[in-house]
Amino acid sequence: MFGYPVEVFKYEDDDWPFIKFEKKKIIQMLCGFFGHTEDEDTCFEFYQVNRPGWGIDRPITVLANPKKEYYTVRIFTKPDKEVRHAFNPATYRKDRVQRLFDSLREHYPATYFLGSKSILIILQRFIFHPVCKFSRAIEITGLLEIVWYASRGNILLDYNHNHWLVSESGELFYVDTDFMGHVLPNRLEALSENFNQSMVFFNDENCHFLHRVLPEFATRGEDYYQFVEEFLIVLNNYLASWKRVEKISDTIQYKLNCLQDIVDASWTG
């Protein structure tokens, strides 16, 4: 099933991964969503899955239904309505996941919300892909698309490597259920923030792909062309910030030279 390092632990029938929540109530909601009767609650299997070695190793809970469809499962409580001005973690989380889903489009897993008076369940299709190494031009194209979508949504993504998965054909997915901080005031600030953070994925072996990817990106339409122009402005600002650094490693300098060549090309004019 997995062609990359992964740790999988199956919960037994007498074990329950959500100790803070009543099992019967959760199973009822899951049965309702998948169209099963409550007598079929044993048909669900739960796993703890972790991808070690990529950023923060944080296992997630994954559900398998009888059709062998797999979903990550996250559960949040809703405050008592009688408690005025109480923080609602369910609403907070749902709004952020919904914003990610709306912003990132095909680069975000299919997501479903199951609600009751007291809890919210977020089901998200589990993706059986490895963490992206950004070693192909198509993966850089996907990264630019996600940066653009996130910027239009005024959000800053979390560039923990563990959140970025890629299929064999090069489809790139962002799979975290949150983004960094608050919604940003405008697209340009969001683009600058996302660009600066995305630089963690660029190195002396893949930055040259931008020479090929950016011109192709600009031919997709007026909006894409505008994005590339703004991207180059942000890139130039990024390079200017490095000029204030006195000591730079050879590896970083190579990447900076490659990025400078892209700015100097001025092919968008």
Summary of the structure (lengths in Angstrom):
residues: 269
radius of gyration: 21.5
end to end distance: 48.0
largest distance: 67.9
contacts: 743
relative contact order: 0.10
helix: 44%
strand: 16%
